[in-house]
């Protein structure tokens, strides 16, 4: 019995529905979930993740999920020439957005977004701001977070 | 003053805020998504991510050399602290069968809030173990379902066998200010550790 919101079944209003729920596929399975999935794709997400990234899965691990991404002037100018997912990301990041938010809003796997963001950054279409590794242990930063939370009424 | 490091300085329209994050962990159905929803300024978002799993307690791990990855749903929200600082709250996927390796979430985090349902204490053991091993500041927060807690806090502390320096608190996941206060306990824990580290550096 779960008196609270059942987290994996009932999403709050406004939340995005996970692709595998839309396609009616079963829950995530270690053997049928990640890149290289051999399962039949449903009509919701017809492209398998590895097709979007041209087969690459590695090399983007350094992009943390809270990494901030902003479209550059170059990216805005070139957006008409970009492929669908690239164009979507460039269009979405006019204002800074985290990698996690990009993935959620475009309903793409986090790993896919990391690779695509890495590509767009290499082409100069996006600026990528990696989190500062010292911030979580920086006294001044922590005090700012505390002040910000206390201001929530 | 800490600021974000630019990899590709190409005149962005607006400088992004520095992102920091807190991990919201705990067993299935303890109220992680509710906690994020109560305080996040956006409706909690969901994305799919790969997590490394070690199926301890389910499979004989000696027969499964190495780790496996599995795709899970990841819920998160955010709070704008000030114009140049943004706090993200990432909820760990609630899968009680697996001992997840939440490295993707936990590395670079300020700390973690481990949510506990006092009727199902053992659900939070993997999270407590994980953050202890990682050395990340964490707080155990008992969610007051329907305003009650099944056991008193000393009993819960005894049952969880967490160190005395790990704060144990109760909160209501549905209440914004209660969630805020629980997060502030995590912040206090992280701040105390950061100050000790700064003093240690100054003393040597």
Interface residues (C-beta under 8 A of the other chain):
Chain A: X2 X3 X4 X5 X6 X7 X8 X11 X12 X13 X14 X15 X16 X17 X18 X19 X20 X28 X29 X30 X33 X34 X64 X65 X66 X67 X68 X69 X70 X71 X72 X73 X74 X94 X95 X96 X98 X100 X101 X103 X104 X105 X107 X108 X109 X110 X111 X121 X124 X126 X127 X128 X129 X130 X131 X132 X133 X134 X135 X136 X137 X138 X139 X140 X141 X142 X143 X144 X145 X146 X147 X148 X149 X150 X152 X153
Chain B: X1 X2 X3 X4 X5 X6 X7 X8 X9 X10 X11 X12 X13 X14 X15 X16 X17 X18 X19 X20 X21 X28 X29 X30 X31 X32 X33 X34 X37 X39 X43 X44 X45 X46 X47 X48 X49 X50 X53 X68 X69 X70 X71 X72 X73 X74 X75 X76 X78 X79 X80 X81 X82 X85 X87 X88 X90 X91 X94 X104 X105 X107 X108 X109 X110 X111 X143 X145 X146 X173 X176 X177 X180 X183 X184 X187 X188 X190 X191 X193 X194 X195 X197 X198
